[in-house]
């Protein structure tokens, strides 16, 4: 497995961050580092992360934002810092570990098998032999959302919003994160929209060579998610903003 730096955005996670799980994982995988981004937390998250980093034998770093800026900006700033390391792969992962850390190696292996690939997205596909336990409302809302996104981007994307993504460290990927996102929660779609602008129509028709979706072996809802039901109501407006800013040019 190639060396990988994983960005973990955190906002008020003091009471539910699985610190021991992170440390136990690091004991088994020398190739992975974590960069935790404290997104202006107002509870004890910073202290918890600071102690985790101290106990990680130099395998974890902490980036603290002075005020809450939202997941999109926390991930963006974290990825830019991760791209300045010598890791050939960077990515981001949800702090609550709804996706087990063991899945990192499966996503990273795709880059070894597909040298042309720039991004590997975890995908929550309910299949026999896989444990994907999602809230029914979120599952069906997610399927509707993914269908709309696929039509908007003219690309067969199954699951844009899964919080497990890896990127190859390269100038093209850096360009996708240079400017702040215009959306707070569906920035994953915005990343693809920016890539579409970068590639142009001809290269976009071969998107499957550059972006690969990998079904996850397991995923389950963890209580305390920062995504609220009302956030789904903002999704159509955010999609329209993405369409106007990137896809009409």
Secondary structure, DSSP 8 states (H G I E B T S, - for coil): ---EEEEEEESS-TTT--HHHHHHHHHH-TTEEEEEEEES-SSSHHHHHHHHHHTTTT-EEEEEESS---HHHHHHHHHHHHHTSS-SEEEEE-TT-SS-TTHHHHHHHHHHH-TT--EEEEE----TT-EEE--HHHHHHHHHHHHHHHHHHTS--S-S--SEEEEE-SHHHHHHHSS--S-SS-HHHHHHHHHHHHHHHHHHTTHHHHEEEEE-SEEE--TT-S--TTHHHHHHHHHHHHIIIII--
